[in-house]
Amino acid sequence: MKILALADVHGNENALYKASDWIRKHRPDAVVLAGDITHFGPEAWAERFVRALVDQDVTVLGVPGNCDPPEVSSAIERGGGISLHEKRVKVGSVVFAGVGGSNPTPFPTLYSRGEEELRTAVEGLLKDVDVFVSHAPPWGKNDVAHRVGGHTGSKELARLLEEWRPKVVVTGHIHEARGVQEEDGIVYINPGKAGAGNGGWVEVEHGEKARAVLL
Protein backbone atom coordinates (compact mmCIF):
# COMPACT_ATOMS: atom_id res chain seq x y z
CA MET A 1 0.00 0.00 0.00
CA LYS A 2 1.20 3.48 -0.90
CA ILE A 3 0.39 6.16 1.69
CA LEU A 4 0.69 9.94 1.58
CA ALA A 5 1.46 11.01 5.18
CA LEU A 6 0.43 14.49 6.31
CA ALA A 7 0.43 16.21 9.71
CA ASP A 8 -0.10 19.66 11.14
CA VAL A 9 -2.22 21.22 8.42
CA HIS A 10 -3.34 23.88 10.95
CA GLY A 11 -6.17 25.09 8.75
CA ASN A 12 -3.92 26.13 5.89
CA GLU A 13 -5.63 25.97 2.48
CA ASN A 14 -2.26 25.64 0.77
CA ALA A 15 -1.90 22.18 2.31
CA LEU A 16 -4.89 21.04 0.28
CA TYR A 17 -3.38 22.31 -2.96
CA LYS A 18 -0.06 20.60 -2.20
CA ALA A 19 -1.72 17.34 -1.15
CA SER A 20 -3.88 17.37 -4.28
CA ASP A 21 -0.77 17.80 -6.42
CA TRP A 22 0.93 14.84 -4.72
CA ILE A 23 -2.20 12.71 -5.15
CA ARG A 24 -2.28 13.48 -8.88
CA LYS A 25 1.43 12.75 -9.32
CA HIS A 26 1.87 9.70 -7.09
CA ARG A 27 -1.61 8.14 -6.86
CA PRO A 28 -1.46 6.89 -3.26
CA ASP A 29 -3.89 4.27 -2.03
CA ALA A 30 -4.47 6.23 1.16
CA VAL A 31 -3.82 9.56 2.84
CA VAL A 32 -3.03 9.54 6.58
CA LEU A 33 -3.60 12.70 8.63
CA ALA A 34 -1.63 12.72 11.89
CA GLY A 35 -3.57 15.47 13.66
CA ASP A 36 -3.82 19.24 13.94
CA ILE A 37 -5.96 19.41 10.83
CA THR A 38 -7.45 22.66 12.17
CA HIS A 39 -5.89 25.46 14.16
CA PHE A 40 -8.08 25.50 17.27
CA GLY A 41 -11.13 24.66 15.15
CA PRO A 42 -13.64 24.83 13.74
CA GLU A 43 -14.30 21.15 13.26
CA ALA A 44 -16.28 21.91 10.08
CA TRP A 45 -13.00 22.96 8.45
CA ALA A 46 -11.59 19.47 9.03
CA GLU A 47 -14.71 17.91 7.54
CA ARG A 48 -14.34 20.03 4.42
CA PHE A 49 -10.61 19.30 4.11
CA VAL A 50 -11.14 15.55 4.40
CA ARG A 51 -14.02 15.65 1.90
CA ALA A 52 -11.83 17.45 -0.63
CA LEU A 53 -9.26 14.64 -0.38
CA VAL A 54 -11.83 11.82 -0.45
CA ASP A 55 -13.33 13.33 -3.60
CA GLN A 56 -10.01 12.61 -5.32
CA ASP A 57 -10.74 8.87 -5.04
CA VAL A 58 -8.38 8.14 -2.16
CA THR A 59 -9.00 6.58 1.26
CA VAL A 60 -8.40 9.10 4.07
CA LEU A 61 -7.61 8.05 7.64
CA GLY A 62 -6.78 10.38 10.50
CA VAL A 63 -6.73 11.42 14.14
CA PRO A 64 -7.26 14.79 15.86
CA GLY A 65 -4.29 16.69 17.25
CA ASN A 66 -3.86 18.78 20.36
CA CYS A 67 -4.83 21.96 18.46
CA ASP A 68 -8.01 20.28 17.18
CA PRO A 69 -11.22 20.07 19.17
CA PRO A 70 -11.75 16.36 20.03
CA GLU A 71 -14.87 16.48 17.82
CA VAL A 72 -12.56 16.52 14.78
CA SER A 73 -12.60 12.73 15.10
CA SER A 74 -16.29 12.77 14.12
CA ALA A 75 -15.66 15.45 11.49
CA ILE A 76 -13.21 13.11 9.73
CA GLU A 77 -16.00 10.54 9.44
CA ARG A 78 -18.54 13.10 8.24
CA GLY A 79 -16.09 14.11 5.53
CA GLY A 80 -16.07 10.53 4.24
CA GLY A 81 -12.81 9.55 5.92
CA ILE A 82 -12.00 6.98 8.58
CA SER A 83 -11.26 8.13 12.12
CA LEU A 84 -8.45 6.08 13.67
CA HIS A 85 -8.87 7.68 17.08
CA GLU A 86 -8.63 4.81 19.58
CA LYS A 87 -9.57 2.34 16.83
CA ARG A 88 -8.19 -0.47 14.67
CA VAL A 89 -9.14 -0.48 11.00
CA LYS A 90 -8.13 -2.84 8.20
CA VAL A 91 -7.79 -1.38 4.70
CA GLY A 92 -6.94 -4.06 2.17
CA SER A 93 -4.32 -6.19 3.89
CA VAL A 94 -2.95 -3.34 6.02
CA VAL A 95 -4.04 -2.90 9.64
CA PHE A 96 -4.12 0.68 10.99
CA ALA A 97 -4.63 1.99 14.51
CA GLY A 98 -4.35 5.43 16.03
CA VAL A 99 -4.79 7.87 18.87
CA GLY A 100 -5.44 11.60 18.92
CA GLY A 101 -4.50 14.47 21.20
CA SER A 102 -1.07 14.80 22.74
CA ASN A 103 0.74 14.42 26.02
CA PRO A 104 0.75 17.72 27.98
CA THR A 105 2.49 20.73 26.41
CA PRO A 106 3.98 23.88 27.98
CA PHE A 107 1.15 25.96 26.47
CA PRO A 108 -2.64 25.47 26.64
CA THR A 109 -4.24 23.54 23.77
CA LEU A 110 -7.59 21.89 23.11
CA TYR A 111 -6.76 18.21 23.49
CA SER A 112 -3.94 17.19 25.80
CA ARG A 113 -3.89 13.90 27.67
CA GLY A 114 -1.85 12.53 30.54
CA GLU A 115 0.53 9.64 30.03
CA GLU A 116 -1.76 7.23 31.87
CA GLU A 117 -4.70 8.25 29.69
CA LEU A 118 -2.64 7.75 26.52
CA ARG A 119 -1.54 4.33 27.71
CA THR A 120 -5.11 3.29 28.47
CA ALA A 121 -6.32 4.57 25.09
CA VAL A 122 -3.69 2.67 23.12
CA GLU A 123 -3.37 -0.55 25.08
CA GLY A 124 -5.19 -3.33 23.29
CA LEU A 125 -5.01 -1.68 19.85
CA LEU A 126 -1.53 -2.62 18.74
CA LYS A 127 -1.53 -6.37 18.19
CA ASP A 128 -0.54 -7.11 14.56
CA VAL A 129 -0.85 -3.43 13.57
CA ASP A 130 1.06 -2.37 10.46
CA VAL A 131 0.60 1.42 10.66
CA PHE A 132 0.11 3.33 13.91
CA VAL A 133 -0.94 6.98 13.63
CA SER A 134 -0.51 9.34 16.57
CA HIS A 135 -0.36 13.10 16.71
CA ALA A 136 2.06 12.88 19.64
CA PRO A 137 5.39 11.19 18.91
CA PRO A 138 6.81 8.52 21.18
CA TRP A 139 9.70 9.65 23.36
CA GLY A 140 12.95 9.82 21.41
CA LYS A 141 11.48 9.51 17.94
CA ASN A 142 11.20 12.73 15.87
CA ASP A 143 10.29 14.63 19.03
CA VAL A 144 13.02 17.20 19.78
CA ALA A 145 11.44 20.65 20.19
CA HIS A 146 13.68 23.70 19.99
CA ARG A 147 11.60 25.66 22.49
CA VAL A 148 11.98 22.92 25.06
CA GLY A 149 15.54 22.03 24.13
CA GLY A 150 15.04 18.28 24.25
CA HIS A 151 12.70 15.33 23.79
CA THR A 152 8.98 15.99 24.21
CA GLY A 153 7.36 12.71 23.18
CA SER A 154 5.28 10.30 25.21
CA LYS A 155 7.17 7.73 27.24
CA GLU A 156 4.12 5.48 27.51
CA LEU A 157 3.65 5.45 23.73
CA ALA A 158 7.34 4.63 23.31
CA ARG A 159 7.06 1.70 25.70
CA LEU A 160 3.95 0.28 24.04
CA LEU A 161 5.31 0.65 20.52
CA GLU A 162 8.55 -1.07 21.44
CA GLU A 163 6.51 -3.92 22.90
CA TRP A 164 4.04 -4.39 20.04
CA ARG A 165 6.24 -3.25 17.15
CA PRO A 166 4.06 -1.92 14.32
CA LYS A 167 5.88 -1.60 11.02
CA VAL A 168 5.32 2.16 10.66
CA VAL A 169 4.57 4.94 13.16
CA VAL A 170 3.28 8.20 11.65
CA THR A 171 3.34 11.23 13.97
CA GLY A 172 3.32 15.02 13.89
CA HIS A 173 3.08 17.67 16.62
CA ILE A 174 6.73 18.79 16.69
CA HIS A 175 7.01 20.76 13.46
CA GLU A 176 10.80 21.12 13.52
CA ALA A 177 11.32 17.39 14.16
CA ARG A 178 10.39 16.42 10.59
CA GLY A 179 12.29 13.26 9.78
CA VAL A 180 12.46 9.50 9.33
CA GLN A 181 14.02 7.19 11.88
CA GLU A 182 14.30 3.41 11.87
CA GLU A 183 14.98 1.38 14.97
CA ASP A 184 14.66 -2.37 15.50
CA GLY A 185 12.64 -2.74 12.32
CA ILE A 186 10.12 0.01 13.13
CA VAL A 187 10.00 3.02 10.79
CA TYR A 188 9.05 6.32 12.46
CA ILE A 189 8.07 9.26 10.26
CA ASN A 190 7.12 12.83 11.12
CA PRO A 191 6.29 14.33 7.71
CA GLY A 192 6.54 17.88 9.02
CA LYS A 193 4.06 20.73 8.89
CA ALA A 194 1.72 20.20 5.94
CA GLY A 195 0.68 23.83 6.32
CA ALA A 196 4.24 24.71 5.24
CA GLY A 197 4.18 22.36 2.23
CA ASN A 198 5.68 19.26 3.86
CA GLY A 199 4.64 15.64 3.58
CA GLY A 200 5.87 12.07 3.60
CA TRP A 201 5.54 8.86 1.64
CA VAL A 202 5.09 5.39 3.14
CA GLU A 203 5.02 2.01 1.44
CA VAL A 204 3.85 -0.92 3.55
CA GLU A 205 2.27 -4.32 3.10
CA HIS A 206 1.18 -6.75 5.79
CA GLY A 207 4.04 -9.07 6.67
CA GLU A 208 6.68 -7.10 4.77
CA LYS A 209 9.28 -4.49 5.70
CA ALA A 210 8.05 -0.91 5.39
CA ARG A 211 9.72 2.07 3.74
CA ALA A 212 9.24 5.81 4.34
CA VAL A 213 10.71 8.98 2.84
CA LEU A 214 10.07 12.72 3.19
CA LEU A 215 8.49 14.66 0.32
C-alpha positions in Angstrom: 0.0 0.0 0.0 1.2 3.5 -0.9 0.4 6.2 1.7 0.7 9.9 1.6 1.5 11.0 5.2 0.4 14.5 6.3 0.4 16.2 9.7 -0.1 19.7 11.1 -2.2 21.2 8.4 -3.3 23.9 10.9 -6.2 25.1 8.8 -3.9 26.1 5.9 -5.6 26.0 2.5 -2.3 25.6 0.8 -1.9 22.2 2.3 -4.9 21.0 0.3 -3.4 22.3 -3.0 -0.1 20.6 -2.2 -1.7 17.3 -1.2 -3.9 17.4 -4.3 -0.8 17.8 -6.4 0.9 14.8 -4.7 -2.2 12.7 -5.2 -2.3 13.5 -8.9 1.4 12.7 -9.3 1.9 9.7 -7.1 -1.6 8.1 -6.9 -1.5 6.9 -3.3 -3.9 4.3 -2.0 -4.5 6.2 1.2 -3.8 9.6 2.8 -3.0 9.5 6.6 -3.6 12.7 8.6 -1.6 12.7 11.9 -3.6 15.5 13.7 -3.8 19.2 13.9 -6.0 19.4 10.8 -7.5 22.7 12.2 -5.9 25.5 14.2 -8.1 25.5 17.3 -11.1 24.7 15.1 -13.6 24.8 13.7 -14.3 21.1 13.3 -16.3 21.9 10.1 -13.0 23.0 8.4 -11.6 19.5 9.0 -14.7 17.9 7.5 -14.3 20.0 4.4 -10.6 19.3 4.1 -11.1 15.5 4.4 -14.0 15.6 1.9 -11.8 17.4 -0.6 -9.3 14.6 -0.4 -11.8 11.8 -0.5 -13.3 13.3 -3.6 -10.0 12.6 -5.3 -10.7 8.9 -5.0 -8.4 8.1 -2.2 -9.0 6.6 1.3 -8.4 9.1 4.1 -7.6 8.0 7.6 -6.8 10.4 10.5 -6.7 11.4 14.1 -7.3 14.8 15.9 -4.3 16.7 17.3 -3.9 18.8 20.4 -4.8 22.0 18.5 -8.0 20.3 17.2 -11.2 20.1 19.2 -11.7 16.4 20.0 -14.9 16.5 17.8 -12.6 16.5 14.8 -12.6 12.7 15.1 -16.3 12.8 14.1 -15.7 15.5 11.5 -13.2 13.1 9.7 -16.0 10.5 9.4 -18.5 13.1 8.2 -16.1 14.1 5.5 -16.1 10.5 4.2 -12.8 9.5 5.9 -12.0 7.0 8.6 -11.3 8.1 12.1 -8.5 6.1 13.7 -8.9 7.7 17.1 -8.6 4.8 19.6 -9.6 2.3 16.8 -8.2 -0.5 14.7 -9.1 -0.5 11.0 -8.1 -2.8 8.2 -7.8 -1.4 4.7 -6.9 -4.1 2.2 -4.3 -6.2 3.9 -3.0 -3.3 6.0 -4.0 -2.9 9.6 -4.1 0.7 11.0 -4.6 2.0 14.5 -4.3 5.4 16.0 -4.8 7.9 18.9 -5.4 11.6 18.9 -4.5 14.5 21.2 -1.1 14.8 22.7 0.7 14.4 26.0 0.8 17.7 28.0 2.5 20.7 26.4 4.0 23.9 28.0 1.1 26.0 26.5 -2.6 25.5 26.6 -4.2 23.5 23.8 -7.6 21.9 23.1 -6.8 18.2 23.5 -3.9 17.2 25.8 -3.9 13.9 27.7 -1.8 12.5 30.5 0.5 9.6 30.0 -1.8 7.2 31.9 -4.7 8.2 29.7 -2.6 7.7 26.5 -1.5 4.3 27.7 -5.1 3.3 28.5 -6.3 4.6 25.1 -3.7 2.7 23.1 -3.4 -0.6 25.1 -5.2 -3.3 23.3 -5.0 -1.7 19.9 -1.5 -2.6 18.7 -1.5 -6.4 18.2 -0.5 -7.1 14.6 -0.9 -3.4 13.6 1.1 -2.4 10.5 0.6 1.4 10.7 0.1 3.3 13.9 -0.9 7.0 13.6 -0.5 9.3 16.6 -0.4 13.1 16.7 2.1 12.9 19.6 5.4 11.2 18.9 6.8 8.5 21.2 9.7 9.6 23.4 13.0 9.8 21.4 11.5 9.5 17.9 11.2 12.7 15.9 10.3 14.6 19.0 13.0 17.2 19.8 11.4 20.7 20.2 13.7 23.7 20.0 11.6 25.7 22.5 12.0 22.9 25.1 15.5 22.0 24.1 15.0 18.3 24.3 12.7 15.3 23.8 9.0 16.0 24.2 7.4 12.7 23.2 5.3 10.3 25.2 7.2 7.7 27.2 4.1 5.5 27.5 3.7 5.5 23.7 7.3 4.6 23.3 7.1 1.7 25.7 3.9 0.3 24.0 5.3 0.7 20.5 8.6 -1.1 21.4 6.5 -3.9 22.9 4.0 -4.4 20.0 6.2 -3.2 17.2 4.1 -1.9 14.3 5.9 -1.6 11.0 5.3 2.2 10.7 4.6 4.9 13.2 3.3 8.2 11.6 3.3 11.2 14.0 3.3 15.0 13.9 3.1 17.7 16.6 6.7 18.8 16.7 7.0 20.8 13.5 10.8 21.1 13.5 11.3 17.4 14.2 10.4 16.4 10.6 12.3 13.3 9.8 12.5 9.5 9.3 14.0 7.2 11.9 14.3 3.4 11.9 15.0 1.4 15.0 14.7 -2.4 15.5 12.6 -2.7 12.3 10.1 0.0 13.1 10.0 3.0 10.8 9.1 6.3 12.5 8.1 9.3 10.3 7.1 12.8 11.1 6.3 14.3 7.7 6.5 17.9 9.0 4.1 20.7 8.9 1.7 20.2 5.9 0.7 23.8 6.3 4.2 24.7 5.2 4.2 22.4 2.2 5.7 19.3 3.9 4.6 15.6 3.6 5.9 12.1 3.6 5.5 8.9 1.6 5.1 5.4 3.1 5.0 2.0 1.4 3.9 -0.9 3.5 2.3 -4.3 3.1 1.2 -6.7 5.8 4.0 -9.1 6.7 6.7 -7.1 4.8 9.3 -4.5 5.7 8.1 -0.9 5.4 9.7 2.1 3.7 9.2 5.8 4.3 10.7 9.0 2.8 10.1 12.7 3.2 8.5 14.7 0.3 
